Amino acid sequence: MDIRISPSTLHGHLDIPASKSCAHRAIIAAALADGTSTITGVTMSKDITATIEAMSALGAQFAVDGSTVTVRGISSVPAGKCSIDCNESGSTLRFVIPVAAVLGAEAEFIGRGRLPHRPIDIYTRELSKNGVNFLTSTMPYNITGRLRGGRYEIEGDVSSQFITGLLFALPLAQEDSEIVLTSHLESRPYVDITTDMLRGFGIEITETESGFFIPGGQKYRPHDCRVEGDYSQAAFFFVANAIGSDVEIGNLNKKSVQGDKKILEIIEKVCYNNSIKGFSADCSDIPDLVPILTVLAAYGSEKSVIFNAKRLKIKESDRLESAAALINSLGGNVSVTDDGLIIQPSGRLHGGVVDSYGDHRIVMAAAVAALGCDGDVVIKGAEAAEKSYPDFFTDYSNLGGKVNVINLE
């Protein structure tokens, strides 16, 4: 689907959808509990559906009623091979592989888009040392065996998703476990979300000087919870406000441990006297903010630099290249470095055609960039927003955004 957006300003109140990161974690934890849990405030998307279906394949039972998900935890893993379709969700794949392994499931993991190209070598190396057999080295991944506790040496600068996956699984192993980080832990706030969620479901993790200690033989307890609003989605509207809109943003937890809450700090620091100053942003802990920070910088009056974002090359798109292409196609001036972006001031952005590269965050960033352009912006493949925020364009239009579908193919 291609859409055309005309320049406008957004006004009104918007309750931000539920945090996708928190929802993934709540669904998996509830599925591992012995009993029934109710999760409210869930925003259904393709990624969240993938996680629900993955845990269903392992034996959990789900009832979805609007934004409420009732979960009956796994009582026994289905006999025979489980087929687990992760769609395009890297979180689903990396969270569920060790979960399936600790349950002793014979499982096949499939996916589409760029997911088959996103690496899982940390798992093929470390899980293979601890009871798991990988029968294939490329997707579809086939595993047998049962994950044991023990020592896991994990690089902290590849993806925190591997650590989260192990934190879900290792409490269920009979033996105690230790995760030893062999490099600096990037995206640390996502691990904080995990440990915070696990605590609610009765799981205790101890942080050590070198990583984490996980006592074995633990049990997940049923737990009712509400998923808080998503700061990574709110960031699009905070930046819209920074370039001239006036949206009252609700459904956010001011005490949240979400790393993307940093968008508030960045905007407060660089937006004053009706202008946007240049900034330098270390995005090692906030990689999902890079596309919308690029838009913010493009409307700035000074040079901005984004760095420590090398891992974005293996997201739904190469987000360094696609974020730069987004702004450059609208008349901006962005260059790609080895680990980030340099954004030069260019005055106003103009209209143009933006390729989404099938990436939900590029679509939404482009829609925000279009608000202040001199002319219309066409976004190709805009349906990619459905991956994380299915109602994005409905909300955008309700706030006064001028959106027209020009191609349904």
Phi, psi and omega per residue, in radians:
M1 nan 2.200 3.040
D2 -1.822 2.481 3.130
I3 -2.267 2.693 3.064
R4 -1.984 2.261 3.116
I5 -2.053 2.249 3.076
S6 -1.713 2.630 -3.137
P7 -1.000 2.499 -3.141
S8 -2.924 -3.125 2.954
T9 -2.164 2.575 3.138
L10 -1.701 2.438 3.126
H11 -2.438 2.610 3.033
G12 2.137 -2.967 -3.120
H13 -1.865 2.453 3.102
L14 -2.416 2.167 2.958
D15 -1.513 2.074 -3.067
I16 -1.203 2.444 3.101
P17 -1.051 2.867 -3.126
A18 -1.106 2.605 3.085
S19 -1.089 2.127 3.095
K20 -1.126 -0.697 3.140
S21 -1.067 -0.782 3.141
C22 -1.195 -0.685 -3.105
A23 -1.135 -0.785 3.065
H24 -0.891 -0.853 -3.024
R25 -1.205 -0.708 3.121
A26 -1.120 -0.705 -3.120
I27 -1.132 -0.779 -3.122
I28 -1.179 -0.783 -3.129
A29 -1.093 -0.745 3.126
A30 -1.119 -0.640 3.137
A31 -1.180 -0.410 -3.136
L32 -1.604 -0.088 -3.116
A33 -1.495 2.606 3.127
D34 -1.549 1.509 -3.109
G35 2.544 -2.836 -3.050
T36 -1.960 2.319 3.092
S37 -2.155 2.602 3.079
T38 -2.084 2.180 -3.137
I39 -1.969 2.105 -3.124
T40 -1.918 2.842 3.109
G41 1.336 0.334 -3.105
V42 -1.397 2.298 2.992
T43 -1.690 2.011 -3.110
M44 -1.300 2.351 3.093
S45 -2.578 3.055 -3.129
K46 -1.078 -0.678 -3.127
D47 -1.185 -0.749 -3.135
I48 -1.187 -0.673 3.068
T49 -1.059 -0.681 3.121
A50 -1.067 -0.720 3.137
T51 -1.209 -0.713 3.079
I52 -1.045 -0.785 -3.125
E53 -1.196 -0.588 3.101
A54 -1.126 -0.794 -3.135
M55 -1.267 -0.488 3.020
S56 -1.114 -0.711 3.131
A57 -1.089 -0.445 3.126
L58 -1.578 -0.024 3.012
G59 2.042 -0.045 3.074
A60 -1.332 2.752 3.125
Q61 -2.092 2.346 -3.065
F62 -2.206 2.493 2.964
A63 -2.247 2.093 -3.101
V64 -1.879 2.172 3.107
D65 -2.288 1.657 -3.061
G66 1.116 -2.059 -3.121
S67 -1.728 0.189 3.123
T68 -1.887 2.258 3.125
V69 -2.091 2.071 3.077
T70 -1.749 2.258 -3.004
V71 -2.140 2.191 2.970
R72 -1.774 2.064 -3.013
G73 -1.148 2.857 -3.094
I74 -1.159 2.171 3.061
S75 -1.737 -0.547 3.043
S76 -2.753 2.518 3.131
V77 -1.336 2.346 3.132
P78 -0.969 2.498 3.089
A79 -1.229 2.639 3.131
G80 1.442 -3.086 -3.072
K81 -1.334 2.335 3.035
C82 -1.632 2.331 3.032
S83 -1.760 2.083 -3.055
I84 -2.048 1.930 -3.112
D85 -1.660 1.946 -3.111
C86 -1.576 0.020 -3.107
N87 0.931 -2.085 3.102
E88 -1.972 0.305 -3.011
S89 -1.587 1.880 3.076
G90 -1.141 -0.603 3.111
S91 -1.087 -0.797 -3.139
T92 -1.031 -0.841 -3.111
L93 -1.045 -0.904 -3.010
R94 -1.346 -0.445 3.077
F95 -1.348 -0.665 -2.933
V96 -1.549 -0.431 3.131
I97 -0.956 -0.956 -3.135
P98 -1.201 -0.490 3.086
V99 -1.116 -0.842 3.096
A100 -1.056 -0.666 -3.103
A101 -1.166 -0.726 -3.112
V102 -1.245 -0.426 3.075
L103 -1.413 -0.110 3.140
G104 1.342 0.395 -3.104
A105 -1.391 2.461 2.908
E106 -1.520 2.008 -2.939
A107 -2.376 2.575 3.015
E108 -2.057 2.277 -3.141
F109 -1.922 2.162 3.112
I110 -2.136 2.865 3.125
G111 -2.950 -3.121 -3.087
R112 -2.533 -3.073 -3.069
G113 1.147 -2.374 3.124
R114 -1.528 -0.048 -3.071
L115 -1.019 -0.731 3.137
P116 -1.055 -0.284 -3.109
H117 -1.754 -0.031 3.130
R118 -1.484 2.236 -2.935
P119 -1.224 2.567 2.976
I120 -2.287 0.415 -3.049
D121 -0.988 -0.521 3.107
I122 -1.024 -0.705 3.124
Y123 -1.245 -0.778 -3.114
T124 -1.085 -0.516 3.113
R125 -1.400 -0.943 -2.991
E126 -1.382 -0.691 3.140
L127 -1.211 -0.558 3.135
S128 -1.153 -0.413 3.098
K129 -1.381 -0.222 -2.980
N130 -2.268 0.790 2.936
G131 1.727 -0.054 -3.066
V132 -1.869 2.374 3.095
N133 -1.869 2.134 2.998
F134 -1.657 1.955 -3.102
L135 -1.423 -0.291 3.110
T136 -2.363 2.622 -3.124
S137 -1.822 -0.082 3.065
T138 -2.292 2.827 3.124
M139 -1.207 2.379 0.101
P140 -1.275 2.333 3.104
Y141 -1.505 2.305 3.101
N142 -2.084 2.209 -3.128
I143 -2.176 2.600 2.991
T144 -2.390 3.055 3.130
G145 1.610 -3.019 3.132
R146 -2.368 2.305 -3.100
L147 -1.210 2.310 3.075
R148 -1.818 2.782 2.972
G149 -1.241 3.049 -3.141
G150 2.563 -2.737 -3.106
R151 -1.747 2.256 3.140
Y152 -2.177 2.060 3.131
E153 -1.725 2.027 -2.967
I154 -2.207 2.313 3.013
E155 -1.234 2.278 -3.116
G156 -1.505 -0.162 -3.044
D157 -1.855 0.282 3.098
V158 -1.722 -1.090 3.043
S159 -2.848 2.299 3.091
S160 -1.179 -0.244 -3.138
Q161 -1.065 -0.569 3.110
F162 -1.151 -0.695 3.128
I163 -1.174 -0.757 3.104
T164 -1.039 -0.775 3.133
G165 -1.004 -0.758 3.125
L166 -1.212 -0.626 3.113
L167 -1.138 -0.549 3.026
F168 -1.177 -0.762 -2.933
A169 -1.485 -0.766 -2.927
L170 -1.135 -0.476 3.045
P171 -1.057 -0.389 -3.121
L172 -1.531 -0.182 3.062
A173 -1.243 2.700 -3.141
Q174 -1.261 -0.574 -3.080
E175 -1.611 2.734 2.988
D176 -1.186 2.745 -3.122
S177 -2.376 2.754 3.074
E178 -2.367 2.238 2.985
I179 -1.749 2.088 -3.137
V180 -1.889 2.068 3.128
L181 -1.431 2.191 -3.109
T182 -1.666 -0.037 3.042
S183 -2.683 3.006 -3.096
H184 -0.988 2.390 3.139
L185 -1.426 1.934 3.045
E186 -1.608 2.818 -3.060
S187 0.971 0.654 -3.122
R188 -0.934 -0.678 -3.113
P189 -1.024 -0.483 3.120
Y190 -1.210 -0.571 3.051
V191 -1.231 -0.631 3.082
D192 -1.085 -0.685 3.075
I193 -1.054 -0.729 -3.127
T194 -1.095 -0.912 -3.086
T195 -1.135 -0.596 3.093
D196 -1.133 -0.749 3.132
M197 -1.183 -0.742 -3.140
L198 -1.068 -0.645 3.135
R199 -1.058 -0.689 3.117
G200 -1.105 -0.501 -3.141
F201 -1.709 0.295 2.992
G202 1.527 0.215 -3.104
I203 -1.797 2.316 -3.124
E204 -1.902 2.262 3.074
I205 -2.164 2.391 3.111
T206 -1.945 2.206 3.088
E207 -1.404 2.429 3.124
T208 -2.062 3.087 3.122
E209 -1.107 -0.522 -3.059
S210 -1.904 -0.019 -3.113
G211 2.857 -2.045 -3.059
F212 -2.509 2.494 3.017
F213 -1.918 2.256 -3.078
I214 -2.134 1.882 3.071
P215 -1.100 2.421 3.098
G216 -1.459 3.043 3.065
G217 1.224 0.369 3.133
Q218 -1.491 2.869 3.092
K219 -2.274 2.389 3.042
Y220 -1.312 2.380 3.078
R221 -1.789 2.497 3.044
P222 -1.008 2.549 -3.061
H223 -2.715 2.240 3.057
D224 -1.585 2.338 -3.115
C225 -2.621 2.823 3.058
R226 -1.986 2.352 -3.131
V227 -1.436 2.212 -3.123
E228 -1.345 2.872 3.137
G229 -1.138 2.757 -2.966
D230 -1.727 1.967 3.121
Y231 -1.170 -0.476 3.123
S232 -1.196 -0.569 3.055
Q233 -1.386 -0.656 3.103
A234 -1.066 -0.513 -3.098
A235 -0.990 -0.597 3.136
F236 -1.080 -0.691 -3.093
F237 -1.441 -0.507 3.007
F238 -1.096 -0.710 3.109
V239 -1.237 -0.655 3.050
A240 -0.967 -0.757 3.093
N241 -1.090 -0.682 -3.108
A242 -1.112 -0.455 -3.128
I243 -1.823 0.267 2.966
G244 2.254 -0.150 3.137
S245 -1.481 3.053 -3.107
D246 -2.487 1.363 -3.102
V247 -1.897 2.216 3.019
E248 -1.471 2.093 -2.959
I249 -1.871 2.097 -3.096
G250 -2.068 -3.127 3.139
N251 1.156 0.690 3.079
L252 -2.118 2.445 3.109
N253 -1.582 1.961 -3.101
K254 -1.146 -0.333 3.119
K255 -1.748 0.227 -3.084
S256 -1.044 2.595 3.034
V257 -1.625 0.103 3.106
Q258 -1.059 2.261 -3.132
G259 -1.138 -0.527 -3.073
D260 -1.256 -0.054 2.980
K261 -1.069 -0.291 3.141
K262 -1.068 -0.310 3.114
I263 -0.988 -0.597 3.135
L264 -1.133 -0.757 3.135
E265 -1.109 -0.741 -3.116
I266 -1.128 -0.828 -3.118
I267 -1.113 -0.733 3.131
E268 -1.069 -0.603 -3.091
K269 -1.317 -0.623 -2.971
V270 -1.856 -0.247 -3.086
C271 -1.866 1.868 3.082
Y272 -2.789 2.786 -3.086
N273 0.929 0.685 3.094
N274 1.016 0.533 3.073
S275 -2.531 2.869 3.120
I276 -1.989 2.024 -3.130
K277 -1.435 2.886 3.059
G278 -1.236 2.738 3.131
F279 -2.589 2.838 3.051
S280 -2.138 2.086 -3.012
A281 -2.109 2.076 2.989
D282 -1.420 1.947 -3.021
C283 -1.809 0.364 -3.140
S284 -1.079 -0.563 3.138
D285 -1.735 -0.141 -3.052
I286 -2.328 0.911 -3.056
P287 -1.077 -0.546 -3.098
D288 -1.198 -0.294 -3.141
L289 -1.438 -0.183 -3.008
V290 -1.005 -0.840 -3.132
P291 -1.026 -0.771 -3.095
I292 -1.341 -0.503 3.020
L293 -1.152 -0.552 3.080
T294 -1.125 -0.693 3.078
V295 -1.123 -0.805 3.116
L296 -0.978 -0.820 -3.119
A297 -1.128 -0.601 -3.114
A298 -1.128 -0.435 3.088
Y299 -1.628 0.138 -3.117
G300 -1.449 2.920 -3.127
S301 -1.739 -0.042 -3.105
E302 -2.434 2.911 3.118
K303 -1.141 2.462 3.034
S304 -2.185 2.676 -3.130
V305 -2.296 2.280 3.021
I306 -1.953 2.265 -3.087
F307 -2.466 3.025 -3.059
N308 1.006 0.786 -3.105
A309 -2.233 0.472 -3.058
K310 -1.063 -0.547 -3.081
R311 -1.177 -0.225 3.136
L312 -1.201 -0.189 3.129
K313 -1.212 -0.259 -3.105
I314 -2.109 0.596 3.025
K315 -1.579 -2.781 3.132
E316 -0.991 -0.525 2.917
S317 -2.358 3.056 2.923
D318 -1.307 1.666 -2.943
R319 -1.213 -0.307 3.013
L320 -1.240 -0.832 3.129
E321 -1.166 -0.760 -3.059
S322 -1.265 -0.595 3.082
A323 -1.179 -0.705 3.090
A324 -1.133 -0.755 -3.137
A325 -1.101 -0.648 3.102
L326 -0.978 -0.933 -3.084
I327 -1.240 -0.729 -3.120
N328 -1.118 -0.566 3.133
S329 -1.226 -0.270 3.126
L330 -1.816 0.214 3.084
G331 1.654 0.170 3.109
G332 -1.470 -3.023 -3.079
N333 -2.426 1.611 -3.116
V334 -2.187 2.314 3.052
S335 -2.072 2.594 -3.098
V336 -1.689 2.302 3.035
T337 -1.841 -3.070 -3.129
D338 -1.105 -0.569 -3.074
D339 -2.324 0.354 -3.120
G340 3.129 -2.613 -3.047
L341 -2.441 2.616 2.962
I342 -2.071 2.132 -3.078
I343 -1.980 2.032 3.122
Q344 -1.647 2.554 3.089
P345 -1.132 2.471 -3.105
S346 -2.373 0.303 -3.054
G347 1.308 -2.366 3.123
R348 -1.545 2.667 2.991
L349 -1.462 2.683 -3.138
H350 -1.888 3.078 3.029
G351 -1.257 3.014 3.124
G352 2.885 -2.985 -3.127
V353 -1.991 2.217 -3.122
V354 -1.971 2.257 3.031
D355 -1.548 2.194 -3.129
S356 -1.315 -0.321 -3.035
Y357 0.967 0.423 3.138
G358 1.192 0.396 -3.018
D359 -1.980 2.084 -3.084
H360 -1.024 -0.671 -3.092
R361 -1.290 -0.501 3.055
I362 -1.211 -0.703 3.105
V363 -1.023 -0.900 -3.060
M364 -1.196 -0.635 3.076
A365 -1.114 -0.692 3.129
A366 -1.131 -0.666 3.130
A367 -1.124 -0.641 3.090
V368 -1.241 -0.750 3.111
A369 -1.012 -0.622 -3.087
A370 -1.137 -0.412 -3.068
L371 -1.011 -0.677 -3.047
G372 -1.843 0.187 -3.120
C373 -1.288 2.825 3.082
D374 -1.321 -0.425 -3.102
G375 -2.449 -3.059 -3.106
D376 -1.202 2.669 3.072
V377 -2.138 2.251 3.050
V378 -1.787 2.201 3.100
I379 -1.899 2.065 -3.133
K380 -1.553 2.347 -3.135
G381 1.268 0.671 -3.055
A382 -1.200 -0.271 3.129
E383 -1.127 -0.221 3.116
A384 -1.040 -0.405 3.127
A385 -1.039 -0.419 -3.112
E386 -1.107 -0.314 -3.114
K387 -1.032 -0.673 -3.094
S388 -2.206 -0.398 -3.021
Y389 -2.508 1.330 -3.042
P390 -1.023 -0.511 -3.085
D391 -1.708 0.291 -3.053
F392 -0.980 -0.891 -3.064
F393 -1.290 -0.447 3.002
T394 -1.140 -0.835 3.117
D395 -1.102 -0.756 -3.130
Y396 -1.043 -0.768 3.133
S397 -1.190 -0.729 -3.140
N398 -1.089 -0.431 3.112
L399 -1.530 0.012 3.111
G400 1.892 0.043 3.086
G401 -1.176 2.486 -3.078
K402 -1.751 1.724 -3.026
V403 -2.101 2.288 3.062
N404 -2.338 2.267 3.051
V405 -1.358 2.241 -3.121
I406 -2.016 -0.177 -3.123
N407 -2.735 2.058 -3.127
L408 -1.587 -0.073 -3.073
E409 -1.264 nan nan
